[in-house]
Amino acid sequence: MWLDIGIVILYLAVLVGMGLRGGKNVKSAGDFTASGSRYGTLVLFASLGASFIGGGYSSGNAARAFENGIGTTLTLFGFSLSMILIGRFLVPGVGRFPGVSTVGGVIGQSYGRAARILSGFFIFLCSAGMVGAQMEAMGLVFHVLLGVEPHVGILIGCGIVLVYSTAGGLQSVIAADMVQFVLLAVGMPLLLVMGVHQAGGLSTVLQAVPVEYYNPFNGTTAVGFFSLFLTMMLGEALAPPYTQRLLIGRSPKSTARATVLSGLFSLPFFVVTGLIGFTAYTLQVTDNPAIAMPVLLQQVLPVGVRGIVMAAMVSIILSAADGFLNSAAVGLVCDTLLPLHPNMSDKAQLRALRWVNLLTGVAAIAVAFTVPDIFGILVLAYSFWCPLILVPLAAAFLGVKSNGRAFRYALAAGLISTLTWNYVLHRPWGIDGAVIGTLLNLIVFALCTRAFGHERIQRVQVWRDERPRLHPPVRTVAYFDRRK
């Protein structure tokens, strides 16, 4: 056992060392956000894959399969579908925003300064919640694998992520993603193969689980199932850390290819983690679904191999947490504080990015301490993303011409309807409020774009064509300059 723990400690030390070394090269805010077209297809594919596969998509999926069957695994395919569609239809639109490296930058260029400030604030809320979900999973993993208390595990995991992400920014995060992707791509299939072997073969595992486990609606309703499918499809679509990576690719073509590949990779990965839950059920390793995966790991793997797969489980949590942690800092500083204080020096921006990174980690610890349900934290975090920002962001990549008023009205409609549906009406028919909020956001955005968008575009066109004869107000000139 000490050998296994030593392997995990060595792995964590490597991550910290990489972060501290990368931090020496971070001299500006642009270095922290990795702005510029720096990364090719393979790097982005590995980074995207490592980022979106977190605790909910691995141990959380195994826990739901252990408890209810294939339903959750099938709903996760909604995320895979969204990544493939994004790579095919939306990523080519990245070329419309040269030099932009943040989600708020895209929003601001498309809908104005106020929209950028609002988007940065809600990106921070969403990302902090996602980090909290990963830290909750980290507490469980450390508790089962290393024998430490869950709260201590949360502190250890968050502390490690904070060191390398604060020192090196997105550059260190992407470097860590390379190592983490290799570990999770090897470790999870290895755990499944050895678990199935001990259970007597795949057919034995599939026959051992109850028949109702093959019913996608087991534990829910048909409406609830499709609602969760849409939540998975929309919830992390164009999420801040993924969009950041799309904006720093070398070319839209290579970035689109990396996005599609990551979506395709997620399909077998979700099947693998779901089957790990089935295997844990067959072997009856525990009565607690939440710890099915780490307990299975301890029981079926030999010393040494166990340490490698333990490091893979840790890497799954860290790789998701570090990307959202960086997105939270970038969203609040670059997209909210900087537009409010445009004279902020580059050194002050870098200092603010690092401080917000640290404070977000503290906020994530608070979320993990107070909300014990990993999947519940994920769904709550989705409420501050897809019903508010997703539709206008996708429209920007598609080249839809709209305006700040449409963005603000759509954001308000999405936020109010989501909160009302979830916390006042308590999710009627099992439908999550994020689905309702996203639908209303889309409707309001489309109506306002049709009603108001052409008027602003027309005013800009008049100023462009008749500049010598008109004396437009300063506000119109500023709007034209933003769109130029």
N, C-alpha and C positions, 0 to 999 in steps of 0.2 A: 504493500500500500504506500509505503514511503517513497518508493520509486515513482509511482504514479503521481503523487503529490509534487515530487521534485520536477517531473516533466511539466506539470501545469505552472509551477512557479517559474521555471526557466522560460516558458513561453510568454508569461506575463512580463518578465524582465526584458525579454527581447522587444516586446511592444513598447514598453516605457523607454528603452534605449533608442529605438527608432524615432520615437516622438521627440525626445530631447535632442537627438542629432538633427532631425529635420527642423527643429525650432531655431537652430543657429542660422538657417538660411531664410528665415522669415523676418524681413526687415521693414515690410510695409503692409498696409491693409490688403493690397492686391495680392501679396504673397500668401496672406492668411486665407483669402477666399479662392486662391489658385486661379485668378482671372487670366484670361488669354486662352488661345486654342492650343492646349498642351497635350492632350491625351488621345490615343488611338483606340481602335475597336476592342482589342483584347483587354486593355487596361480598364476601359469603361465597362465592358461586359463583366469582368470579375468584380469591379467595384460596385456595380448595380446589384449583382447577384448577392454579394456579401451584405449589402446594405438592407435590402428588403427582407431577407431571411433572418428574422429575429425570433424572440421567444414565443410570440403568438403563433408564428408560422411553423415552428418546429416542436418544442415541448408542449405548447398549447394545442396544436393540432393532434399530437399523439394522445394528449389527455382527453380530448373530445372523442377521438376514435375509441379509446379505452372505455369511455363512459356510454357513448350513444351510437357509435358506428361510423359509417362513411359520410354522413351528412356534411359535417364541417369540412372534410377534405374536398368534397365536391364544390362547396361554396367558395373555397379558396381558388378554384379554377377561374373564378371571375376575375381575380387579380391577374392571373396569367393572361387571360384574354385581353384585359385592358393594356398590359404592357406590349403585347403584340400589335394591337390596334394603334397605340400611341407611336410605336416605332414606325409603323407603316404610313400613318396619315398625319400625325402632328409634328414629329421630329423634323421633317423637312422644312417646317416653318421657322426653325431656329435661325436659319440664315437671314431672317428679317430683322434680327437683333444683334448685329455685329458689335462686339466689345462689351455686351451686357453679360454679367456673370451671376446675377441674382434674380430670384423670382419677382421680387418687388421692382427690379429694374425693368422687366418686361411689362409688368402691370403699369408702372409709371409712364413708360414711353407710349403705351396704348391708351391710357385713360386719365393721365394727369397726376399731379403731385399728391393730392388728397387720397387718391386711390392707392398710391404707393405706400403712403404712411399707414393707411388702414390695413393693407395686406401684410405689411411687416409686423404689425402688432398681432394679427391673428396667426401668422406663420409662427411667431414665437409661442403662442398658446398651444397650438397643435403640436409643435416639435417638443416642447417641454413635456406634454402629456405622453408622447410616444417614448421619450427617454424614460419617463417614470414606469411605463409598462415593461421596458427592457430591464430596468433595475429590479422590479418585482420578480421577474423571471430569474435574474442573477442571484437574488437572495435564496430562492428555492434551490437552484443548482449548487451553490456553495454549501448550503445546508446539507443536502443529500450526499454530495460528492466528498466534501472536505470536513463535514461534521461541525461546522460553525453555525451559530445562530443566524436565522434569515436576515435580521436587521444588520448584523455584522457583515454578512455576505453582500448586502446592498451597499454598505459603506466601502467595502474593499473594491467591489466592481466599479462603482462610480468613481472612486478615487483614482483607479488605474486609467479609466477613460479620460478623466479630467486632466491628468498629467500630460498624456501625449496629444490630446486634441487641443488643449490650451497652448501648449508650447509650439506645435507645428501647424495648427490650423488644418485646412482641408488637404494640404499636401501630405501631412503625416497621416491623416485619416485614410486617404487613398492608398498610401504605401502599406498601412496596416491591413487594409482590405485585401491586398494581394495575398498576404499570408493567411488571413482568415478564410478566404474563399477556398484555397487549397485544402485547408483542414476540414471545413464543413462538407466539401464535395467528396472527400475520401472517408471522413469519420462516420457520417450518418449511414451510408450504404454498408460500411463495414459492420456497424452495430446491428443493422437489420440482418445481414447474412449470418452472422454468428448467433444471433438470437433465434432465427428461424431454424438453423441447424440444431440448436439445443432443443427446440420444441418438437423436432421430428420431421421438419420439412414444411414447405409453404402450404401444401394441401391440408396438413394437420392443423395449421394455424387457421386457415379459412373455414375449416369444418368445426373448429372449437368455439368460435364466437357465435352468439345467438343469431337466429334467422332474422330477427327484427333489425339487427345491426346493418343489414344490407338495404334497409328501407331508408332513403334519404330524408324522410320526414319523421324519423324516429326521434322522439323528444321535442318535436315542434309540429308546426302545421305546414301545409304546402305554401301558404302565403308567407309564413315566417321564413321558410327555407329560401324562397326566391327573393325575399327582402334582404336576407343576409348575403345572398349571392350578389345582389346589386350593391350592397354596402361594401363588400370586398372588392368589387369591380371599380367602384367610384371612390372608395375611402382613401386609398393611397395613390390614385391616378395622378400623375404629375406632382406628387408630393414634393415638398421643398428639397430634400437631399437628392432625389432623383433628377429633378429639373436642373439643379445646380450642375450636376454631371453632364446633362445634355448641353448646357451652355458653354462648357469648357472643352468640348470635343474638337478635334482638328478639323472636321468637316461634317456637315449635316448627314452626308451619306454614311460615313463610318459610324457616327453616333446612332443613326437609325438602325444600322445592322446590329450594333451592340445591344440596343434596347430590345429588338425582336429576339435575339439570342437569349437574353436574360429571361424573357417571358417563357420561351420554350424550355429553358433549364428548370424553371420553377415547377413545371408540370410533373416530371418524375420525382422531383424533390418532395413535393407534397404527398405523392403516393408513398414514397419511402417512409416519411415520418408518420403517415397514417397507419401503415403496416407495422411500424414499430409499436404503436399503440395496441394493435391487434395481438402482436406477439407478446407484449407485456400482459395482456388479458389472458392469453392462453397459458402462460407460465405462472399466472397468479402471483406476480412478484410483489404486489402491494394492493391494499384496499383504497388507496388515495390516488385518483386519476391524475392529479396535478403533478405527482412525482413519478409517474410511470416510467418515463424515459430514463431519468438518471438512475433509478433503482434497477431497471433492466440492465443498464450499462455495468453497474457494479456486480451483478450476478452472473453475467454470461461472458465477460471478457477476461482474458488472462492478464496478469501483471505486465506492465510495459505497454501492451496494446491498449489496455484500459486508460493509461495516462494520456495516450495520444487522442483517444476519443473524448476523454474528459476535457482536454484542451480544445477539441473541436466544439464541444457544447458551450464552453466558455466563449469561444470566438464568435459563435452565432449571436450571442447576446451583445457582446462588445461591438461587433460590426454594425449592428442596427443602431445601437445607442450613440456611437460616435458621430454618425452621419446626421442624425436629427439634432444632436447637441450643437454641432457646427451650424446647422441651418437656423436654429433658434438664435444664436449669436448674430449671424449675418442678417437675419430678418429684422431683428430689433435695432441693430446699429446702422447697417447700410441702407435699410429701407424705411426706417421710422425716424431714428435720431438724426441721421445725416441730412435728410430733406428739411427737417426742422432747424438744423444748425449747419447750413451749407458752408460756413467758414471754418468748420472743424479741420484741424491739421491732420495730415496722414498719420503722424505719430499718435495723436489723440484717438484717431479711429482704431488703430491697432490696439492701443491700451483698452479702449472701450470693448472691443471684440473679445479680448481675453477675460476681462472682468465679467461680461455678460455670460460668457461660456462657463465660468466658474459658478456664477449665481444660478444659472439654469440647472446645473448639476445639483445644487442644493434644493431647488424647487422640485426636481425629479425625485430626490430622496424623500421629500415630504409627501409627494403623491404616492410613492411606493409604500410608505409607512401607513398611509391612511386608507388606501383602496387596494384590497387584497386580490382582486380578480384581474388577471392579466388581460383577458379578452375584453372585459368591461372597460378597462382603461383605454384599450385600442379604439373601441367604438366611441367612447367619449371624445378622444382626440380627433377622430374623424369628423365630429360635429363642428369643429372649427376649421375644417378644410374644404371638403367637397361641397357642402351647401353654401359656401361663401365665396371661394376663390376659383374652384375648378373650372366652372363654365366660362367666366371671362378670360381665364388664362388659356384655355383651349381655343377660344375664339380668336385671341391674339395670335396664336401660332397658325391658325387657319387663315389669317389675314382679314378677318371681319372688321369693318370700320365701325367703331362705336364711340362712346364718350363717357366722361366721368360720372354724369348723372345716372346713366344706365348701370354703371358699376355699383354706385352707392345704393340705389334703390334695390337692385338685385341682391346685394349683400344683406341689406336690412330684411328683405323678405325671407331669405334663406335662414338667417340667424333666428328670427322670431318664430318662424314656422317649425324649425327643428326643436327649439327649446320648448315650445308649446306642446308639440306632439309627444315628446319624450317625457317631460316632467309635469305637465298639466293634465294631458289626456292619457299618459302612461302607455304609450305605444299600442293603440287599437289594432286588433287583428295580428299582433306580433310584428308589425311593420316598424322598422327603425326610423326615427325622425330624420336621419341623414338622407334617406331616400326621398322623403317628402320635401325636405328643405332644398335638395338639389333640383328637384322638379320645379318647384316654385321659383327658385333662382333662375333657372333656364327660361321659364315663361316670362318673368318680369324683365330679364335682360333682353330677351328678343323683342318684347313690346316696346321697351324704352329705346332700344336701338333703332327700331323702325320709326318711333315717334320723334325722337330728338337727334339721332345721329346725323341724318342728312343735313339738318340745319347748320350744325357746327362745321361740317365739311364744306358746305356751300359758302359760309362766311369766310373760311380760310381760302377757298378758291377765288372769291371776289377780291380779297386782299392781294392774292398772288397776281391776278390778271390786271388789276386796276390800281396798283400801288401809287402811281403819280397823282391820281385824282381823288383818292380817299384819305381820310384822316381817322382811321379806326382807333378805338380806345386801346390803352396799354394791354388790357386783358386779352384782346383778340390777337395782338402782336405776339404776346407770350405764348398763346396757344399754338400759333403757327410755328413759332420757333421750336416748340417741343416736338412737333410732327415732322420737322424738316429732315 
